[in-house]
């Protein structure tokens, strides 16, 4: 995942207005509400997708960076 992000030059957070008639992020990424977060583990597998208020995102990122699995 890190190599992919580097190759794509994705160096900043992008914000999408899904209901502007031109954005396709809701269909492409399964966005059901805003804000929407995807967390990937160190192997590039999506391990969480949803509203960030339902998780302690900072703790989850620390857990994933250690190579541990998310629980809950």
PQR file with spaces between the fields and no chain letter, atoms N, CA, C, O and H, PARSE charges and radii, in Angstrom:
ATOM       1  N    UNK     1       0.819   -1.187    0.000 -0.4000 1.5000
ATOM       2  CA   UNK     1       0.000    0.000    0.000 -0.0000 2.0000
ATOM       3  C    UNK     1       0.867    1.256    0.000  0.5500 1.7000
ATOM       4  O    UNK     1       0.580    2.216   -0.715 -0.5500 1.4000
ATOM       5  N    UNK     2       1.928    1.243    0.807 -0.4000 1.5000
ATOM       6  CA   UNK     2       2.807    2.410    0.881 -0.0000 2.0000
ATOM       7  C    UNK     2       3.399    2.727   -0.490  0.5500 1.7000
ATOM       8  O    UNK     2       3.438    3.890   -0.891 -0.5500 1.4000
ATOM       9  H    UNK     2       2.161    0.463    1.388  0.4000 1.0000
ATOM      10  N    UNK     3       3.860    1.706   -1.210 -0.4000 1.5000
ATOM      11  CA   UNK     3       4.413    1.924   -2.550 -0.0000 2.0000
ATOM      12  C    UNK     3       3.357    2.480   -3.495  0.5500 1.7000
ATOM      13  O    UNK     3       3.645    3.373   -4.292 -0.5500 1.4000
ATOM      14  H    UNK     3       3.828    0.761   -0.884  0.4000 1.0000
ATOM      15  N    UNK     4       2.149    1.963   -3.413 -0.4000 1.5000
ATOM      16  CA   UNK     4       1.051    2.434   -4.265 -0.0000 2.0000
ATOM      17  C    UNK     4       0.752    3.905   -4.003  0.5500 1.7000
ATOM      18  O    UNK     4       0.598    4.688   -4.940 -0.5500 1.4000
ATOM      19  H    UNK     4       1.915    1.238   -2.765  0.4000 1.0000
ATOM      20  N    UNK     5       0.672    4.277   -2.734 -0.4000 1.5000
ATOM      21  CA   UNK     5       0.409    5.673   -2.365 -0.0000 2.0000
ATOM      22  C    UNK     5       1.538    6.572   -2.868  0.5500 1.7000
ATOM      23  O    UNK     5       1.285    7.660   -3.386 -0.5500 1.4000
ATOM      24  H    UNK     5       0.798    3.640   -1.972  0.4000 1.0000
ATOM      25  N    UNK     6       2.771    6.121   -2.719 -0.4000 1.5000
ATOM      26  CA   UNK     6       3.920    6.906   -3.183 -0.0000 2.0000
ATOM      27  C    UNK     6       3.892    7.063   -4.706  0.5500 1.7000
ATOM      28  O    UNK     6       4.098    8.161   -5.222 -0.5500 1.4000
ATOM      29  H    UNK     6       2.977    5.237   -2.299  0.4000 1.0000
ATOM      30  N    UNK     7       3.640    5.970   -5.418 -0.4000 1.5000
ATOM      31  CA   UNK     7       3.594    6.019   -6.880 -0.0000 2.0000
ATOM      32  C    UNK     7       2.494    6.938   -7.390  0.5500 1.7000
ATOM      33  O    UNK     7       2.680    7.622   -8.396 -0.5500 1.4000
ATOM      34  H    UNK     7       3.473    5.078   -4.998  0.4000 1.0000
ATOM      35  N    UNK     8       1.358    6.963   -6.713 -0.4000 1.5000
ATOM      36  CA   UNK     8       0.226    7.807   -7.114 -0.0000 2.0000
ATOM      37  C    UNK     8       0.403    9.259   -6.672  0.5500 1.7000
ATOM      38  O    UNK     8      -0.376   10.131   -7.057 -0.5500 1.4000
ATOM      39  H    UNK     8       1.208    6.407   -5.896  0.4000 1.0000
ATOM      40  N    UNK     9       1.437    9.515   -5.857 -0.4000 1.5000
ATOM      41  CA   UNK     9       1.711   10.837   -5.313 -0.0000 2.0000
ATOM      42  C    UNK     9       0.524   11.374   -4.499  0.5500 1.7000
ATOM      43  O    UNK     9       0.172   12.551   -4.568 -0.5500 1.4000
ATOM      44  H    UNK     9       2.070    8.807   -5.544  0.4000 1.0000
ATOM      45  N    UNK    10      -0.074   10.462   -3.727 -0.4000 1.5000
ATOM      46  CA   UNK    10      -1.169   10.838   -2.840 -0.0000 2.0000
ATOM      47  C    UNK    10      -0.565   11.344   -1.542  0.5500 1.7000
ATOM      48  O    UNK    10      -0.419   10.582   -0.586 -0.5500 1.4000
ATOM      49  H    UNK    10       0.212    9.505   -3.670  0.4000 1.0000
ATOM      50  N    UNK    11      -0.214   12.616   -1.501 -0.4000 1.5000
ATOM      51  CA   UNK    11       0.506   13.181   -0.366 -0.0000 2.0000
ATOM      52  C    UNK    11      -0.358   14.046    0.529  0.5500 1.7000
ATOM      53  O    UNK    11       0.147   14.658    1.469 -0.5500 1.4000
ATOM      54  H    UNK    11      -0.332   13.235   -2.277  0.4000 1.0000
ATOM      55  N    UNK    12      -1.647   14.109    0.255 -0.4000 1.5000
ATOM      56  CA   UNK    12      -2.523   14.934    1.084 -0.0000 2.0000
ATOM      57  C    UNK    12      -3.910   14.300    1.138  0.5500 1.7000
ATOM      58  O    UNK    12      -4.265   13.481    0.291 -0.5500 1.4000
ATOM      59  H    UNK    12      -2.058   13.612   -0.510  0.4000 1.0000
ATOM      60  N    UNK    13      -4.671   14.682    2.128 -0.4000 1.5000
ATOM      61  CA   UNK    13      -6.038   14.201    2.262 -0.0000 2.0000
ATOM      62  C    UNK    13      -6.908   14.924    1.232  0.5500 1.7000
ATOM      63  O    UNK    13      -6.812   16.140    1.068 -0.5500 1.4000
ATOM      64  H    UNK    13      -4.382   15.347    2.817  0.4000 1.0000
ATOM      65  N    UNK    14      -7.740   14.174    0.556 -0.4000 1.5000
ATOM      66  CA   UNK    14      -8.663   14.778   -0.397 -0.0000 2.0000
ATOM      67  C    UNK    14     -10.068   14.705    0.176  0.5500 1.7000
ATOM      68  O    UNK    14     -10.468   13.691    0.748 -0.5500 1.4000
ATOM      69  H    UNK    14      -7.818   13.186    0.689  0.4000 1.0000
ATOM      70  N    UNK    15     -10.793   15.766    0.019 -0.4000 1.5000
ATOM      71  CA   UNK    15     -12.166   15.833    0.495 -0.0000 2.0000
ATOM      72  C    UNK    15     -13.099   15.840   -0.710  0.5500 1.7000
ATOM      73  O    UNK    15     -12.897   16.593   -1.662 -0.5500 1.4000
ATOM      74  H    UNK    15     -10.468   16.589   -0.446  0.4000 1.0000
ATOM      75  N    UNK    16     -14.110   15.003   -0.655 -0.4000 1.5000
ATOM      76  CA   UNK    16     -15.060   14.893   -1.750 -0.0000 2.0000
ATOM      77  C    UNK    16     -16.445   15.302   -1.275  0.5500 1.7000
ATOM      78  O    UNK    16     -16.873   14.938   -0.180 -0.5500 1.4000
ATOM      79  H    UNK    16     -14.274   14.392    0.119  0.4000 1.0000
ATOM      80  N    UNK    17     -17.122   16.043   -2.092 -0.4000 1.5000
ATOM      81  CA   UNK    17     -18.521   16.365   -1.850 -0.0000 2.0000
ATOM      82  C    UNK    17     -19.317   15.389   -2.691  0.5500 1.7000
ATOM      83  O    UNK    17     -19.489   15.584   -3.894 -0.5500 1.4000
ATOM      84  H    UNK    17     -16.774   16.338   -2.982  0.4000 1.0000
ATOM      85  N    UNK    18     -19.795   14.354   -2.060 -0.4000 1.5000
ATOM      86  CA   UNK    18     -20.368   13.225   -2.766 -0.0000 2.0000
ATOM      87  C    UNK    18     -21.631   13.597   -3.540  0.5500 1.7000
ATOM      88  O    UNK    18     -21.880   13.029   -4.604 -0.5500 1.4000
ATOM      89  H    UNK    18     -19.655   14.195   -1.083  0.4000 1.0000
ATOM      90  N    UNK    19     -22.401   14.500   -3.056 -0.4000 1.5000
ATOM      91  CA   UNK    19     -23.677   14.804   -3.695 -0.0000 2.0000
ATOM      92  C    UNK    19     -23.604   15.986   -4.671  0.5500 1.7000
ATOM      93  O    UNK    19     -24.606   16.670   -4.876 -0.5500 1.4000
ATOM      94  H    UNK    19     -22.198   14.961   -2.192  0.4000 1.0000
ATOM      95  N    UNK    20     -22.450   16.234   -5.267 -0.4000 1.5000
ATOM      96  CA   UNK    20     -22.332   17.337   -6.212 -0.0000 2.0000
ATOM      97  C    UNK    20     -22.697   16.944   -7.631  0.5500 1.7000
ATOM      98  O    UNK    20     -22.659   17.784   -8.530 -0.5500 1.4000
ATOM      99  H    UNK    20     -21.635   15.678   -5.100  0.4000 1.0000
ATOM     100  N    UNK    21     -23.049   15.690   -7.853 -0.4000 1.5000
ATOM     101  CA   UNK    21     -23.444   15.232   -9.169 -0.0000 2.0000
ATOM     102  C    UNK    21     -22.283   14.721  -10.005  0.5500 1.7000
ATOM     103  O    UNK    21     -22.503   14.041  -11.007 -0.5500 1.4000
ATOM     104  H    UNK    21     -23.080   15.007   -7.123  0.4000 1.0000
ATOM     105  N    UNK    22     -21.058   15.031   -9.619 -0.4000 1.5000
ATOM     106  CA   UNK    22     -19.891   14.603  -10.386 -0.0000 2.0000
ATOM     107  C    UNK    22     -19.041   13.586   -9.639  0.5500 1.7000
ATOM     108  O    UNK    22     -18.288   12.835  -10.259 -0.5500 1.4000
ATOM     109  H    UNK    22     -20.879   15.583   -8.804  0.4000 1.0000
ATOM     110  N    UNK    23     -19.150   13.553   -8.329 -0.4000 1.5000
ATOM     111  CA   UNK    23     -18.316   12.677   -7.511 -0.0000 2.0000
ATOM     112  C    UNK    23     -18.872   11.248   -7.549  0.5500 1.7000
ATOM     113  O    UNK    23     -20.080   11.038   -7.434 -0.5500 1.4000
ATOM     114  H    UNK    23     -19.762   14.163   -7.825  0.4000 1.0000
ATOM     115  N    UNK    24     -17.981   10.281   -7.712 -0.4000 1.5000
ATOM     116  CA   UNK    24     -18.387    8.879   -7.750 -0.0000 2.0000
ATOM     117  C    UNK    24     -17.841    8.083   -6.562  0.5500 1.7000
ATOM     118  O    UNK    24     -17.920    6.855   -6.550 -0.5500 1.4000
ATOM     119  H    UNK    24     -17.000   10.452   -7.806  0.4000 1.0000
ATOM     120  N    UNK    25     -17.289    8.781   -5.563 -0.4000 1.5000
ATOM     121  CA   UNK    25     -16.677    8.097   -4.418 -0.0000 2.0000
ATOM     122  C    UNK    25     -17.670    7.210   -3.684  0.5500 1.7000
ATOM     123  O    UNK    25     -17.296    6.155   -3.171 -0.5500 1.4000
ATOM     124  H    UNK    25     -17.225    9.779   -5.573  0.4000 1.0000
ATOM     125  N    UNK    26     -18.937    7.626   -3.628 -0.4000 1.5000
ATOM     126  CA   UNK    26     -19.908    6.799   -2.910 -0.0000 2.0000
ATOM     127  C    UNK    26     -20.064    5.434   -3.564  0.5500 1.7000
ATOM     128  O    UNK    26     -20.158    4.424   -2.868 -0.5500 1.4000
ATOM     129  H    UNK    26     -19.241    8.483   -4.044  0.4000 1.0000
ATOM     130  N    UNK    27     -20.094    5.390   -4.881 -0.4000 1.5000
ATOM     131  CA   UNK    27     -20.222    4.110   -5.580 -0.0000 2.0000
ATOM     132  C    UNK    27     -18.897    3.350   -5.620  0.5500 1.7000
ATOM     133  O    UNK    27     -18.876    2.131   -5.450 -0.5500 1.4000
ATOM     134  H    UNK    27     -20.018    6.211   -5.447  0.4000 1.0000
ATOM     135  N    UNK    28     -17.815    4.051   -5.840 -0.4000 1.5000
ATOM     136  CA   UNK    28     -16.517    3.405   -5.973 -0.0000 2.0000
ATOM     137  C    UNK    28     -15.998    2.835   -4.667  0.5500 1.7000
ATOM     138  O    UNK    28     -15.359    1.783   -4.668 -0.5500 1.4000
ATOM     139  H    UNK    28     -17.832    5.041   -5.978  0.4000 1.0000
ATOM     140  N    UNK    29     -16.261    3.509   -3.545 -0.4000 1.5000
ATOM     141  CA   UNK    29     -15.693    3.104   -2.270 -0.0000 2.0000
ATOM     142  C    UNK    29     -16.740    2.657   -1.250  0.5500 1.7000
ATOM     143  O    UNK    29     -16.389    2.360   -0.107 -0.5500 1.4000
ATOM     144  H    UNK    29     -16.780    4.364   -3.544  0.4000 1.0000
ATOM     145  N    UNK    30     -17.993    2.602   -1.629 -0.4000 1.5000
ATOM     146  CA   UNK    30     -19.034    2.146   -0.718 -0.0000 2.0000
ATOM     147  C    UNK    30     -19.346    3.118    0.400  0.5500 1.7000
ATOM     148  O    UNK    30     -19.778    2.707    1.477 -0.5500 1.4000
ATOM     149  H    UNK    30     -18.278    2.843   -2.556  0.4000 1.0000
ATOM     150  N    UNK    31     -19.135    4.395    0.160 -0.4000 1.5000
ATOM     151  CA   UNK    31     -19.390    5.413    1.175 -0.0000 2.0000
ATOM     152  C    UNK    31     -20.886    5.486    1.459  0.5500 1.7000
ATOM     153  O    UNK    31     -21.689    5.690    0.549 -0.5500 1.4000
ATOM     154  H    UNK    31     -18.784    4.729   -0.714  0.4000 1.0000
ATOM     155  N    UNK    32     -21.250    5.318    2.717 -0.4000 1.5000
ATOM     156  CA   UNK    32     -22.647    5.386    3.128 -0.0000 2.0000
ATOM     157  C    UNK    32     -22.968    6.678    3.858  0.5500 1.7000
ATOM     158  O    UNK    32     -24.136    7.055    3.957 -0.5500 1.4000
ATOM     159  H    UNK    32     -20.598    5.152    3.456  0.4000 1.0000
ATOM     160  N    UNK    33     -21.963    7.356    4.367 -0.4000 1.5000
ATOM     161  CA   UNK    33     -22.157    8.596    5.095 -0.0000 2.0000
ATOM     162  C    UNK    33     -20.846    9.355    5.160  0.5500 1.7000
ATOM     163  O    UNK    33     -19.785    8.832    4.823 -0.5500 1.4000
ATOM     164  H    UNK    33     -21.015    7.050    4.287  0.4000 1.0000
ATOM     165  N    UNK    34     -20.942   10.574    5.592 -0.4000 1.5000
ATOM     166  CA   UNK    34     -19.768   11.424    5.674 -0.0000 2.0000
ATOM     167  C    UNK    34     -19.635   11.916    7.103  0.5500 1.7000
ATOM     168  O    UNK    34     -20.644   12.330    7.674 -0.5500 1.4000
ATOM     169  H    UNK    34     -21.804   11.000    5.866  0.4000 1.0000
ATOM     170  N    UNK    35     -18.464   11.900    7.720 -0.4000 1.5000
ATOM     171  CA   UNK    35     -17.193   11.459    7.151 -0.0000 2.0000
ATOM     172  C    UNK    35     -17.113    9.942    7.052  0.5500 1.7000
ATOM     173  O    UNK    35     -17.865    9.221    7.707 -0.5500 1.4000
ATOM     174  H    UNK    35     -17.644   11.563    7.256  0.4000 1.0000
ATOM     175  N    UNK    36     -16.197    9.478    6.230 -0.4000 1.5000
ATOM     176  CA   UNK    36     -16.023    8.051    5.968 -0.0000 2.0000
ATOM     177  C    UNK    36     -14.527    7.744    5.995  0.5500 1.7000
ATOM     178  O    UNK    36     -13.734    8.462    5.386 -0.5500 1.4000
ATOM     179  H    UNK    36     -15.587   10.064    5.698  0.4000 1.0000
ATOM     180  N    UNK    37     -14.146    6.691    6.690 -0.4000 1.5000
ATOM     181  CA   UNK    37     -12.739    6.340    6.869 -0.0000 2.0000
ATOM     182  C    UNK    37     -12.505    4.906    6.414  0.5500 1.7000
ATOM     183  O    UNK    37     -13.331    4.022    6.639 -0.5500 1.4000
ATOM     184  H    UNK    37     -14.791    6.108    7.185  0.4000 1.0000
ATOM     185  N    UNK    38     -11.361    4.694    5.769 -0.4000 1.5000
ATOM     186  CA   UNK    38     -10.875    3.350    5.466 -0.0000 2.0000
ATOM     187  C    UNK    38      -9.555    3.178    6.198  0.5500 1.7000
ATOM     188  O    UNK    38      -8.666    4.020    6.076 -0.5500 1.4000
ATOM     189  H    UNK    38     -10.689    5.412    5.586  0.4000 1.0000
ATOM     190  N    UNK    39      -9.418    2.112    6.948 -0.4000 1.5000
ATOM     191  CA   UNK    39      -8.144    1.795    7.600 -0.0000 2.0000
ATOM     192  C    UNK    39      -7.607    0.514    6.973  0.5500 1.7000
ATOM     193  O    UNK    39      -8.336   -0.457    6.771 -0.5500 1.4000
ATOM     194  H    UNK    39     -10.140    1.427    7.047  0.4000 1.0000
ATOM     195  N    UNK    40      -6.305    0.541    6.669 -0.4000 1.5000
ATOM     196  CA   UNK    40      -5.636   -0.617    6.093 -0.0000 2.0000
ATOM     197  C    UNK    40      -4.606   -1.139    7.071  0.5500 1.7000
ATOM     198  O    UNK    40      -3.975   -0.365    7.791 -0.5500 1.4000
ATOM     199  H    UNK    40      -5.713    1.330    6.834  0.4000 1.0000
ATOM     200  N    UNK    41      -4.434   -2.456    7.098 -0.4000 1.5000
ATOM     201  CA   UNK    41      -3.382   -3.011    7.940 -0.0000 2.0000
ATOM     202  C    UNK    41      -2.047   -2.920    7.204  0.5500 1.7000
ATOM     203  O    UNK    41      -1.993   -2.396    6.092 -0.5500 1.4000
ATOM     204  H    UNK    41      -4.946   -3.085    6.513  0.4000 1.0000
ATOM     205  N    UNK    42      -0.983   -3.415    7.802 -0.4000 1.5000
ATOM     206  CA   UNK    42       0.343   -3.294    7.203 -0.0000 2.0000
ATOM     207  C    UNK    42       0.507   -4.146    5.949  0.5500 1.7000
ATOM     208  O    UNK    42       1.508   -4.021    5.243 -0.5500 1.4000
ATOM     209  H    UNK    42      -1.027   -3.841    8.706  0.4000 1.0000
ATOM     210  N    UNK    43      -0.461   -5.006    5.668 -0.4000 1.5000
ATOM     211  CA   UNK    43      -0.418   -5.816    4.451 -0.0000 2.0000
ATOM     212  C    UNK    43      -1.306   -5.240    3.354  0.5500 1.7000
ATOM     213  O    UNK    43      -1.390   -5.806    2.263 -0.5500 1.4000
ATOM     214  H    UNK    43      -1.273   -5.108    6.242  0.4000 1.0000
ATOM     215  N    UNK    44      -1.973   -4.115    3.636 -0.4000 1.5000
ATOM     216  CA   UNK    44      -2.807   -3.462    2.627 -0.0000 2.0000
ATOM     217  C    UNK    44      -4.248   -3.941    2.594  0.5500 1.7000
ATOM     218  O    UNK    44      -4.985   -3.621    1.660 -0.5500 1.4000
ATOM     219  H    UNK    44      -1.904   -3.656    4.522  0.4000 1.0000
ATOM     220  N    UNK    45      -4.659   -4.701    3.597 -0.4000 1.5000
ATOM     221  CA   UNK    45      -6.030   -5.189    3.677 -0.0000 2.0000
ATOM     222  C    UNK    45      -6.900   -4.174    4.406  0.5500 1.7000
ATOM     223  O    UNK    45      -6.510   -3.663    5.455 -0.5500 1.4000
ATOM     224  H    UNK    45      -4.061   -4.961    4.356  0.4000 1.0000
ATOM     225  N    UNK    46      -8.079   -3.878    3.857 -0.4000 1.5000
ATOM     226  CA   UNK    46      -9.014   -2.982    4.528 -0.0000 2.0000
ATOM     227  C    UNK    46      -9.525   -3.698    5.780  0.5500 1.7000
ATOM     228  O    UNK    46     -10.102   -4.781    5.693 -0.5500 1.4000
ATOM     229  H    UNK    46      -8.397   -4.293    3.005  0.4000 1.0000
ATOM     230  N    UNK    47      -9.308   -3.084    6.936 -0.4000 1.5000
ATOM     231  CA   UNK    47      -9.725   -3.702    8.202 -0.0000 2.0000
ATOM     232  C    UNK    47     -10.837   -2.922    8.888  0.5500 1.7000
ATOM     233  O    UNK    47     -11.451   -3.418    9.833 -0.5500 1.4000
ATOM     234  H    UNK    47      -8.839   -2.203    7.007  0.4000 1.0000
ATOM     235  N    UNK    48     -11.099   -1.716    8.425 -0.4000 1.5000
ATOM     236  CA   UNK    48     -12.235   -0.941    8.927 -0.0000 2.0000
ATOM     237  C    UNK    48     -12.680    0.013    7.838  0.5500 1.7000
ATOM     238  O    UNK    48     -11.868    0.611    7.132 -0.5500 1.4000
ATOM     239  H    UNK    48     -10.600   -1.314    7.657  0.4000 1.0000
ATOM     240  N    UNK    49     -13.999    0.140    7.722 -0.4000 1.5000
ATOM     241  CA   UNK    49     -14.588    1.087    6.789 -0.0000 2.0000
ATOM     242  C    UNK    49     -15.867    1.608    7.433  0.5500 1.7000
ATOM     243  O    UNK    49     -16.767    0.833    7.756 -0.5500 1.4000
ATOM     244  H    UNK    49     -14.659   -0.345    8.295  0.4000 1.0000
ATOM     245  N    UNK    50     -15.943    2.925    7.616 -0.4000 1.5000
ATOM     246  CA   UNK    50     -17.136    3.480    8.216 -0.0000 2.0000
ATOM     247  C    UNK    50     -16.911    4.852    8.814  0.5500 1.7000
ATOM     248  O    UNK    50     -15.935    5.532    8.496 -0.5500 1.4000
ATOM     249  H    UNK    50     -15.212    3.554    7.353  0.4000 1.0000
ATOM     250  N    UNK    51     -17.817    5.250    9.675 -0.4000 1.5000
ATOM     251  CA   UNK    51     -17.748    6.558   10.322 -0.0000 2.0000
ATOM     252  C    UNK    51     -16.697    6.528   11.422  0.5500 1.7000
ATOM     253  O    UNK    51     -16.699    5.612   12.245 -0.5500 1.4000
ATOM     254  H    UNK    51     -18.609    4.698    9.933  0.4000 1.0000
ATOM     255  N    UNK    52     -15.791    7.519   11.456 -0.4000 1.5000
ATOM     256  CA   UNK    52     -14.709    7.493   12.436 -0.0000 2.0000
ATOM     257  C    UNK    52     -15.158    7.641   13.883  0.5500 1.7000
ATOM     258  O    UNK    52     -14.405    7.292   14.791 -0.5500 1.4000
ATOM     259  H    UNK    52     -15.790    8.263   10.787  0.4000 1.0000
ATOM     260  N    UNK    53     -16.357    8.146   14.122 -0.4000 1.5000
ATOM     261  CA   UNK    53     -16.829    8.313   15.499 -0.0000 2.0000
ATOM     262  C    UNK    53     -17.089    6.969   16.177  0.5500 1.7000
ATOM     263  O    UNK    53     -17.175    6.893   17.403 -0.5500 1.4000
ATOM     264  H    UNK    53     -16.969    8.429   13.384  0.4000 1.0000
ATOM     265  N    UNK    54     -17.211    5.919   15.383 -0.4000 1.5000
ATOM     266  CA   UNK    54     -17.497    4.608   15.966 -0.0000 2.0000
ATOM     267  C    UNK    54     -16.243    3.896   16.460  0.5500 1.7000
ATOM     268  O    UNK    54     -16.339    2.814   17.040 -0.5500 1.4000
ATOM     269  H    UNK    54     -17.141    5.980   14.388  0.4000 1.0000
ATOM     270  N    UNK    55     -15.050    4.492   16.237 -0.4000 1.5000
ATOM     271  CA   UNK    55     -13.792    3.879   16.642 -0.0000 2.0000
ATOM     272  C    UNK    55     -12.879    4.926   17.261  0.5500 1.7000
ATOM     273  O    UNK    55     -13.094    6.126   17.086 -0.5500 1.4000
ATOM     274  H    UNK    55     -14.971    5.370   15.766  0.4000 1.0000
ATOM     275  N    UNK    56     -11.867    4.476   17.979 -0.4000 1.5000
ATOM     276  CA   UNK    56     -10.780    5.346   18.416 -0.0000 2.0000
ATOM     277  C    UNK    56      -9.718    5.238   17.321  0.5500 1.7000
ATOM     278  O    UNK    56      -8.809    4.412   17.405 -0.5500 1.4000
ATOM     279  H    UNK    56     -11.693    3.502   18.120  0.4000 1.0000
ATOM     280  N    UNK    57      -9.844    6.081   16.293 -0.4000 1.5000
ATOM     281  CA   UNK    57      -9.027    5.976   15.095 -0.0000 2.0000
ATOM     282  C    UNK    57      -7.533    6.093   15.413  0.5500 1.7000
ATOM     283  O    UNK    57      -6.725    5.348   14.861 -0.5500 1.4000
ATOM     284  H    UNK    57     -10.582    6.751   16.224  0.4000 1.0000
ATOM     285  N    UNK    58      -7.164    7.015   16.292 -0.4000 1.5000
ATOM     286  CA   UNK    58      -5.753    7.184   16.629 -0.0000 2.0000
ATOM     287  C    UNK    58      -5.188    5.903   17.240  0.5500 1.7000
ATOM     288  O    UNK    58      -4.090    5.475   16.885 -0.5500 1.4000
ATOM     289  H    UNK    58      -7.820    7.621   16.741  0.4000 1.0000
ATOM     290  N    UNK    59      -5.927    5.301   18.145 -0.4000 1.5000
ATOM     291  CA   UNK    59      -5.495    4.046   18.764 -0.0000 2.0000
ATOM     292  C    UNK    59      -5.434    2.931   17.715  0.5500 1.7000
ATOM     293  O    UNK    59      -4.504    2.124   17.712 -0.5500 1.4000
ATOM     294  H    UNK    59      -6.820    5.649   18.434  0.4000 1.0000
ATOM     295  N    UNK    60      -6.425    2.892   16.832 -0.4000 1.5000
ATOM     296  CA   UNK    60      -6.439    1.880   15.775 -0.0000 2.0000
ATOM     297  C    UNK    60      -5.214    2.002   14.870  0.5500 1.7000
ATOM     298  O    UNK    60      -4.609    0.993   14.507 -0.5500 1.4000
ATOM     299  H    UNK    60      -7.180    3.548   16.834  0.4000 1.0000
ATOM     300  N    UNK    61      -4.846    3.226   14.505 -0.4000 1.5000
ATOM     301  CA   UNK    61      -3.671    3.437   13.648 -0.0000 2.0000
ATOM     302  C    UNK    61      -2.414    2.962   14.362  0.5500 1.7000
ATOM     303  O    UNK    61      -1.574    2.290   13.763 -0.5500 1.4000
ATOM     304  H    UNK    61      -5.337    4.046   14.799  0.4000 1.0000
ATOM     305  N    UNK    62      -2.280    3.306   15.634 -0.4000 1.5000
ATOM     306  CA   UNK    62      -1.120    2.845   16.404 -0.0000 2.0000
ATOM     307  C    UNK    62      -1.067    1.317   16.443  0.5500 1.7000
ATOM     308  O    UNK    62       0.000    0.724   16.277 -0.5500 1.4000
ATOM     309  H    UNK    62      -2.962    3.852   16.121  0.4000 1.0000
ATOM     310  N    UNK    63      -2.208    0.690   16.659 -0.4000 1.5000
ATOM     311  CA   UNK    63      -2.291   -0.774   16.695 -0.0000 2.0000
ATOM     312  C    UNK    63      -1.856   -1.372   15.364  0.5500 1.7000
ATOM     313  O    UNK    63      -1.070   -2.318   15.326 -0.5500 1.4000
ATOM     314  H    UNK    63      -3.074    1.171   16.794  0.4000 1.0000
ATOM     315  N    UNK    64      -2.373   -0.814   14.274 -0.4000 1.5000
ATOM     316  CA   UNK    64      -2.050   -1.335   12.947 -0.0000 2.0000
ATOM     317  C    UNK    64      -0.580   -1.135   12.601  0.5500 1.7000
ATOM     318  O    UNK    64       0.036   -2.013   11.997 -0.5500 1.4000
ATOM     319  H    UNK    64      -3.012   -0.046   14.305  0.4000 1.0000
ATOM     320  N    UNK    65      -0.011    0.012   12.977 -0.4000 1.5000
ATOM     321  CA   UNK    65       1.394    0.274   12.683 -0.0000 2.0000
ATOM     322  C    UNK    65       2.319   -0.697   13.407  0.5500 1.7000
ATOM     323  O    UNK    65       3.427   -0.963   12.941 -0.5500 1.4000
ATOM     324  H    UNK    65      -0.512    0.725   13.468  0.4000 1.0000
ATOM     325  N    UNK    66       1.867   -1.230   14.550 -0.4000 1.5000
ATOM     326  CA   UNK    66       2.649   -2.234   15.281 -0.0000 2.0000
ATOM     327  C    UNK    66       2.519   -3.609   14.641  0.5500 1.7000
ATOM     328  O    UNK    66       3.213   -4.549   15.029 -0.5500 1.4000
ATOM     329  H    UNK    66       0.966   -1.014   14.928  0.4000 1.0000
ATOM     330  N    UNK    67       1.626   -3.726   13.657 -0.4000 1.5000
ATOM     331  CA   UNK    67       1.414   -5.011   13.019 -0.0000 2.0000
ATOM     332  C    UNK    67       0.380   -5.870   13.701  0.5500 1.7000
ATOM     333  O    UNK    67       0.189   -7.030   13.335 -0.5500 1.4000
ATOM     334  H    UNK    67       1.062   -2.963   13.342  0.4000 1.0000
ATOM     335  N    UNK    68      -0.303   -5.298   14.711 -0.4000 1.5000
ATOM     336  CA   UNK    68      -1.350   -6.027   15.428 -0.0000 2.0000
ATOM     337  C    UNK    68      -2.675   -5.930   14.688  0.5500 1.7000
ATOM     338  O    UNK    68      -2.845   -5.092   13.803 -0.5500 1.4000
ATOM     339  H    UNK    68      -0.148   -4.356   15.008  0.4000 1.0000
ATOM     340  N    UNK    69      -3.603   -6.789   15.056 -0.4000 1.5000
ATOM     341  CA   UNK    69      -4.940   -6.815   14.460 -0.0000 2.0000
ATOM     342  C    UNK    69      -5.891   -5.948   15.282  0.5500 1.7000
ATOM     343  O    UNK    69      -5.737   -5.819   16.497 -0.5500 1.4000
ATOM     344  H    UNK    69      -3.465   -7.470   15.775  0.4000 1.0000
ATOM     345  N    UNK    70      -6.872   -5.356   14.607 -0.4000 1.5000
ATOM     346  CA   UNK    70      -7.910   -4.607   15.319 -0.0000 2.0000
ATOM     347  C    UNK    70      -8.902   -5.563   15.940  0.5500 1.7000
ATOM     348  O    UNK    70      -9.148   -6.651   15.418 -0.5500 1.4000
ATOM     349  H    UNK    70      -6.997   -5.460   13.620  0.4000 1.0000
ATOM     350  N    UNK    71      -9.468   -5.152   17.054 -0.4000 1.5000
ATOM     351  CA   UNK    71     -10.532   -5.921   17.690 -0.0000 2.0000
ATOM     352  C    UNK    71     -11.753   -5.020   17.810  0.5500 1.7000
ATOM     353  O    UNK    71     -11.659   -3.795   17.725 -0.5500 1.4000
ATOM     354  H    UNK    71      -9.269   -4.268   17.478  0.4000 1.0000
ATOM     355  N    UNK    72     -12.882   -5.650   18.006 -0.4000 1.5000
ATOM     356  CA   UNK    72     -14.109   -4.875   18.200 -0.0000 2.0000
ATOM     357  C    UNK    72     -14.796   -4.447   16.951  0.5500 1.7000
ATOM     358  O    UNK    72     -15.835   -3.790   17.012 -0.5500 1.4000
ATOM     359  H    UNK    72     -12.959   -6.645   18.074  0.4000 1.0000
